[in-house]
Amino acid sequence: MATQGQPRPVIRGKMGEEGSEITYYVLKMSIAELVRDVLLTTEISTYDNKTLSDTLQRTLKKSRSKKDIARYLAEAHKYGERFMGSFVLAAWGGNPQFMELKLDESDSIMKYFKDSGIVNDFGLLSLDSSAEYFVLDGQHRLAGIRSLLNFYEDDPSEYIAPPGLKDDDVSVILITSEGLKEHGTKDITPYKQRLRRIFTVLNRHAKKTTITENIIMDEDDIAAIITRKLVNELPIYQWSGEQQDTPVVLTTRDSLSEKDQHLTTLSTIYFMNKHLIKNIFAVGEDYFNFSTGDDDLEEKYKNLKMIWEVMIDKIPDWTKADRGKMKNHVEIEDRGDDGSMDHLLFWPVGQKGLALYLGLSLSIAMETKSLNKRMVEDAMGGLDKIDWDLFSGPWRGLILRQTVNKNPLLSNQQKGEAPADVVVSWKIFASAQAENVVADMLLFLTGKLITDEKQIENFRNTWENKLQLYKSTPEQREELWNYTLKIRKAASK
């Protein structure tokens, strides 16, 4: 390091069993020092890219460091903050020297600190010039900083470094081989193994935040911010707070189950907003990674709130129906007279598919006009003619699918009867591509997609290939398709 030989204040710590404990030091370092003196794993002299055993870290992802991290550091100061977590460094070779802090015991306060043992691990650390210091945790942050400061002359940064970045202090945890029986020997293999284990602990066992947690906390993702504002302000999402009343929005999970009294989930509203923003305003995924400023936020929020108000008005079931009765996988002929059904728009896949459809429809309309309420109402036109029951033609087998469990252990086996060959059950198609399938069908039903007979025939073939129905006959599929065409005729007028 540039300050090798110059002692610096540190706190010493140890972790592990005696004889094999890891000794580490906590210190601060300027960004300028970090960039100048700290290496990536692949840059240390003992690295051998031909042997897997020497690989200490994940492959560096250039897009993450050069784009995400560099952009954050370049733009965060505009909104009043810039912060990074601690870097974990390791030392190859050398022998850093720790000197305990000596106190003047004639001072009563200093004597108290000395007698209490509090300062035993406070001191100065001299960093050995023969050692190499590299990043064990934080390599993408270091690469992002390097890029921003034009460390790579042949690969210039897309962003401009903010004022004062080089002078920022970062927290550093420096791990050495002290405490290991191999310390000071030429065999560095055990130390390598120890560092790989440390890296695994730092990464594999670190619990990633959930989508819901990100939506609740994120102050950069415009879709997350708008989602929070909508949930707080739109009457449809208000909850009495009473324990006996089910909240409209589920915040603990990302999916709903049969007879669930929630209308939707927080993550569903978030992804609906992303679909709308992406398609209406023609932005990519990177748009959601960093704050775009208060003016842009206010504009997007105003437009999305207007869209949501039209959606809610045009889908009266969302506010009037018993939410629990709208999610029942029961065949139409087997239902009672309590008004229950299996309503596509009460499931996350249907809600996200609707938002995707609406975003695509509005993007087409906005080629010649600016977004307005009438345009949204027109895009919602015809949806009131659609049969949303998942057991009906457009959705049966496509979104509500039959799954088969072969040779189950059934109770009739205990009675000496022959076991049934299969158990057939209904299940919502809820993979990432399912919402696209919903959007495509809505575009077809409303006449916004596919107009001539050849295209319709191709669409039918695609639809039929996606169906999952147990032992369905050509006659049954023909009946479903004819009903789908009947809905299209009504919804596309």
Backbone hydrogen bonds, N-H to C=O, Kabsch-Sander energy under -0.5 kcal/mol:
donor,donor_aa,acceptor,acceptor_aa,energy
4,Q,1,M,-2.0
5,G,127,L,-0.9
6,Q,3,T,-2.5
8,R,125,L,-1.5
10,V,123,G,-2.5
11,I,26,V,-1.6
12,R,121,D,-3.2
13,G,24,Y,-2.8
15,M,22,I,-2.0
20,S,17,E,-2.3
21,E,17,E,-0.5
22,I,15,M,-3.1
23,T,176,T,-0.5
23,T,178,E,-0.8
24,Y,13,G,-2.6
25,Y,174,L,-2.2
26,V,11,I,-2.6
27,L,25,Y,-0.5
27,L,172,V,-2.4
29,M,170,V,-2.0
31,I,168,D,-2.2
32,A,166,K,-2.0
34,L,30,S,-2.5
35,V,31,I,-2.6
36,R,32,A,-1.9
37,D,33,E,-2.8
38,V,34,L,-1.8
39,L,133,Y,-2.9
43,E,40,L,-1.9
44,I,41,T,-1.2
47,Y,44,I,-1.6
51,T,48,D,-1.8
52,L,50,K,-0.5
54,D,51,T,-1.3
55,T,52,L,-1.5
56,L,54,D,-0.5
62,K,60,L,-0.8
65,S,61,K,-1.8
66,K,62,K,-3.3
67,K,63,S,-1.4
68,D,63,S,-1.3
69,I,64,R,-2.3
70,A,65,S,-1.4
71,R,67,K,-2.2
72,Y,68,D,-2.1
73,L,69,I,-2.4
74,A,70,A,-2.0
75,E,71,R,-2.0
76,A,72,Y,-2.8
78,K,75,E,-1.5
79,Y,76,A,-1.8
80,G,77,H,-1.3
81,E,76,A,-1.5
87,F,171,S,-2.6
88,V,137,D,-2.2
89,L,87,F,-0.6
89,L,173,I,-3.1
90,A,134,F,-2.4
91,A,175,I,-1.7
92,W,90,A,-0.5
92,W,132,E,-3.3
93,G,91,A,-0.5
97,Q,126,S,-1.9
99,M,124,L,-2.9
101,L,119,V,-0.5
101,L,122,F,-2.4
105,E,103,L,-1.0
107,D,104,D,-1.6
108,S,106,S,-0.5
111,K,107,D,-2.6
112,Y,108,S,-1.9
113,F,109,I,-2.1
114,K,110,M,-2.2
115,D,111,K,-3.0
116,S,112,Y,-2.1
117,G,113,F,-0.7
117,G,114,K,-0.9
118,I,113,F,-0.9
119,V,113,F,-0.9
120,N,117,G,-1.1
121,D,118,I,-0.5
122,F,119,V,-2.1
123,G,10,V,-2.0
124,L,99,M,-2.5
125,L,8,R,-2.3
126,S,97,Q,-3.0
127,L,125,L,-0.6
128,D,126,S,-0.5
131,A,128,D,-1.3
132,E,92,W,-2.1
134,F,90,A,-2.3
134,F,132,E,-0.5
135,V,39,L,-2.3
136,L,88,V,-3.3
137,D,88,V,-1.9
142,L,138,G,-2.5
143,A,139,Q,-2.6
144,G,140,H,-2.2
145,I,141,R,-2.4
146,R,142,L,-2.8
147,S,143,A,-2.4
148,L,144,G,-2.2
149,L,145,I,-2.0
150,N,147,S,-1.8
151,F,146,R,-2.9
153,E,151,F,-1.0
155,D,152,Y,-1.6
161,A,148,L,-0.5
165,L,162,P,-1.5
167,D,164,G,-0.8
168,D,164,G,-0.6
168,D,165,L,-1.5
170,V,29,M,-3.0
172,V,27,L,-2.9
173,I,87,F,-2.9
174,L,25,Y,-3.1
174,L,172,V,-0.6
175,I,89,L,-2.9
175,I,173,I,-0.6
176,T,23,T,-2.1
180,L,177,S,-1.9
181,K,19,G,-0.7
183,H,180,L,-2.2
185,T,182,E,-2.6
188,I,186,K,-1.0
192,K,188,I,-2.3
193,Q,189,T,-2.4
194,R,190,P,-2.2
195,L,191,Y,-2.3
196,R,192,K,-2.3
197,R,193,Q,-2.0
198,I,194,R,-2.2
199,F,195,L,-2.5
200,T,196,R,-2.2
201,V,197,R,-2.3
202,L,198,I,-2.4
203,N,199,F,-1.6
204,R,200,T,-2.0
205,H,200,T,-1.0
206,A,203,N,-0.7
208,K,206,A,-0.6
214,N,210,T,-2.2
215,I,211,I,-2.4
216,I,212,T,-2.2
217,M,213,E,-1.9
218,D,214,N,-2.9
222,I,220,D,-0.6
225,I,221,D,-2.1
226,I,222,I,-2.4
227,T,223,A,-2.0
228,R,224,A,-2.1
229,K,225,I,-2.1
230,L,226,I,-2.7
231,V,227,T,-2.4
232,N,228,R,-1.8
233,E,229,K,-1.6
234,L,230,L,-2.9
237,Y,234,L,-1.5
238,Q,235,P,-1.6
245,D,242,E,-1.4
246,T,244,Q,-0.5
250,L,248,V,-0.5
250,L,264,T,-2.7
259,K,327,K,-1.9
260,D,257,S,-1.9
263,L,248,V,-2.0
264,T,248,V,-1.8
266,L,250,L,-2.5
269,I,265,T,-1.9
270,Y,266,L,-2.0
271,F,267,S,-2.5
272,M,268,T,-2.4
273,N,269,I,-2.2
274,K,270,Y,-2.1
275,H,271,F,-2.3
276,L,272,M,-2.2
277,I,273,N,-2.8
278,K,274,K,-2.9
279,N,275,H,-2.0
280,I,276,L,-2.6
281,F,277,I,-2.1
282,A,278,K,-0.5
283,V,278,K,-1.0
287,Y,284,G,-1.2
288,F,285,E,-1.7
289,N,286,D,-1.7
290,F,286,D,-0.5
297,L,293,G,-2.0
298,E,294,D,-2.6
299,E,295,D,-2.1
300,K,296,D,-2.6
301,Y,297,L,-2.7
302,K,298,E,-2.3
303,N,299,E,-2.0
304,L,300,K,-2.7
305,K,301,Y,-2.8
306,M,302,K,-1.7
307,I,303,N,-2.0
308,W,304,L,-2.8
309,E,305,K,-2.4
310,V,306,M,-1.9
311,M,307,I,-2.6
312,I,308,W,-2.9
313,D,309,E,-1.9
314,K,310,V,-2.3
315,I,311,M,-1.1
318,W,315,I,-1.6
319,T,316,P,-1.2
320,K,316,P,-2.0
321,A,317,D,-2.0
323,R,321,A,-0.8
325,K,322,D,-0.9
326,M,322,D,-0.6
326,M,323,R,-0.9
327,K,324,G,-0.8
328,N,341,M,-1.5
329,H,327,K,-0.5
330,V,328,N,-2.2
334,D,331,E,-1.4
335,R,332,I,-1.2
341,M,325,K,-2.8
343,H,326,M,-2.6
343,H,341,M,-0.6
344,L,342,D,-0.5
344,L,388,W,-2.4
346,F,343,H,-2.0
347,W,344,L,-1.6
350,G,344,L,-0.5
350,G,347,W,-0.6
351,Q,347,W,-2.2
352,K,348,P,-2.9
353,G,349,V,-2.0
354,L,350,G,-2.3
355,A,351,Q,-2.0
356,L,352,K,-2.3
357,Y,353,G,-2.5
358,L,354,L,-2.8
359,G,355,A,-2.7
360,L,356,L,-2.4
361,S,357,Y,-2.6
362,L,358,L,-2.6
363,S,359,G,-2.0
364,I,360,L,-1.5
365,A,361,S,-2.0
366,M,362,L,-2.3
367,E,364,I,-1.3
368,T,365,A,-1.1
369,K,365,A,-0.8
376,V,372,N,-1.5
377,E,373,K,-2.5
378,D,374,R,-2.4
379,A,375,M,-2.0
380,M,376,V,-1.7
381,G,377,E,-0.5
381,G,378,D,-0.9
383,L,380,M,-1.7
385,K,382,G,-1.6
386,I,383,L,-1.3
388,W,386,I,-0.8
390,L,342,D,-3.4
392,S,389,D,-2.3
395,W,392,S,-1.2
396,R,392,S,-2.6
397,G,400,L,-2.9
398,L,395,W,-1.1
399,I,395,W,-2.5
400,L,395,W,-1.8
401,R,399,I,-0.8
401,R,427,K,-3.0
402,Q,468,Q,-2.5
403,T,401,R,-0.5
403,T,425,S,-3.2
405,N,423,V,-2.3
406,K,404,V,-0.6
407,N,421,D,-2.7
410,L,408,P,-1.1
413,Q,410,L,-1.6
414,Q,411,S,-1.2
415,K,411,S,-0.5
416,G,413,Q,-1.7
417,E,412,N,-2.1
423,V,405,N,-1.7
425,S,403,T,-2.4
427,K,401,R,-2.9
429,F,399,I,-3.5
430,A,428,I,-0.9
434,A,431,S,-1.4
435,E,431,S,-0.6
437,V,433,Q,-1.6
438,V,434,A,-2.2
439,A,435,E,-2.3
440,D,436,N,-2.5
441,M,437,V,-2.1
442,L,438,V,-2.4
443,L,439,A,-2.4
444,F,440,D,-2.0
445,L,441,M,-3.0
446,T,442,L,-2.1
447,G,444,F,-1.2
448,K,443,L,-1.6
449,L,443,L,-1.7
456,I,452,D,-2.1
457,E,453,E,-2.3
458,N,454,K,-2.1
459,F,455,Q,-2.5
460,R,456,I,-2.4
461,N,457,E,-2.1
462,T,458,N,-2.2
463,W,459,F,-2.9
464,E,460,R,-3.0
465,N,461,N,-2.0
466,K,462,T,-1.0
466,K,463,W,-0.7
467,L,463,W,-0.7
467,L,464,E,-0.7
468,Q,397,G,-2.0
472,S,469,L,-1.0
477,R,473,T,-2.2
478,E,474,P,-2.2
479,E,475,E,-2.0
480,L,476,Q,-2.0
481,W,477,R,-2.4
482,N,478,E,-2.5
483,Y,479,E,-1.8
484,T,480,L,-2.0
485,L,481,W,-2.4
486,K,482,N,-1.8
487,I,483,Y,-2.0
488,R,484,T,-2.3
489,K,485,L,-2.2
490,A,486,K,-1.5
491,A,487,I,-3.1
492,S,488,R,-1.9
493,K,490,A,-0.7
